[in-house]
């Protein structure tokens, strides 16, 4: 269940704001995972579940 973002989110974005390079990413990978990736995955699955119940054609629409 998506509970929002956390302090790791802020810390990660502050770190890459100072120096947006691969090395900074590697040094802050756990902040990224805990603060960005995992919360966004939770949000995605929650929204997908909701919209699949509301209108399954919306998610299966091939254009």
Contact map, one row per residue, 1 for C-alpha under 8 A:
111000000000000000000000000000000000000001100100000000000000000
111100000000000000000000000000000000001001100100000000000000000
111110000000000000000000000000000000001000000000000000000000000
011111000000000000000000000000000000001000000000000000000000000
001111111000000000000000000000000011001000000000000000000000000
000111111100000000000000000000000010000000000000000000000000000
000011111110000000000000000000000010000000000000000000000000000
000011111111000000000000000000110111000000000000000000000000000
000011111111100000000000000000110111000000000000000000000000000
000001111111110000000000000000000010000000000000000000000000000
000000111111111000000000000000100000000000000000000000000000000
000000011111111100000000000100110010000000000000000000000000000
000000001111111110000000000000000000000000000000000000000000000
000000000111111111000000000000000000000000000000000000000000000
000000000011111111110001000100000000000000000000000000000000000
000000000001111111111001100000000000000000000000000000000000000
000000000000111111110000000000000000000000000000000000000000000
000000000000011111110000000000000000000000000000000000000000000
000000000000001111111001000000000000000000000000000000000000000
000000000000001111111101100000000000000000000000000000000000000
000000000000000100111111100000000000000000000000000000000000000
000000000000000000011111110000000000000000000000000000000000000
000000000000000000001111111000000000000000000000000000000000000
000000000000001100111111111100000000000000000000000000000000000
000000000000000100011111111110010000000000000000000000000000000
000000000000000000000111111110000000000000000000000000000000000
000000000000000000000011111110000000000000000000000000000000000
000000000001001000000001111111110000000000000000000000000000000
000000000000000000000000111111111000000000000000000000000000000
000000000000000000000000000111111100000000000000000000000000000
000000011011000000000000000111111111000000000000000000000000000
000000011001000000000000100111111111100000000000000000000000000
000000000000000000000000000011111111110000000000000000000000000
000000011000000000000000000001111111111000000000000000000000000
000011111101000000000000000000111111111000000000000000000000000
000010011000000000000000000000111111111100000000000000000000000
000000000000000000000000000000011111111110000000000000000000000
000000000000000000000000000000001111111111000000000000000000000
011110000000000000000000000000000111111111100000000000000000000
000000000000000000000000000000000001111111110000000000000000000
000000000000000000000000000000000000111111111000000000000000000
110000000000000000000000000000000000011111111100000000000000000
110000000000000000000000000000000000001111111110000000000000000
000000000000000000000000000000000000000111111111000000000000000
000000000000000000000000000000000000000011111111100000000000000
110000000000000000000000000000000000000001111111110000000000000
000000000000000000000000000000000000000000111111111000000000000
000000000000000000000000000000000000000000011111111100000000000
000000000000000000000000000000000000000000001111111110000000000
000000000000000000000000000000000000000000000111111111000000000
000000000000000000000000000000000000000000000011111111110110000
000000000000000000000000000000000000000000000001111111111110000
000000000000000000000000000000000000000000000000111111110000000
000000000000000000000000000000000000000000000000011111110000000
000000000000000000000000000000000000000000000000001111111110000
000000000000000000000000000000000000000000000000001111111111000
000000000000000000000000000000000000000000000000000100111111100
000000000000000000000000000000000000000000000000001100111111100
000000000000000000000000000000000000000000000000001100111111100
000000000000000000000000000000000000000000000000000000011111110
000000000000000000000000000000000000000000000000000000001111111
000000000000000000000000000000000000000000000000000000000001111
000000000000000000000000000000000000000000000000000000000000111
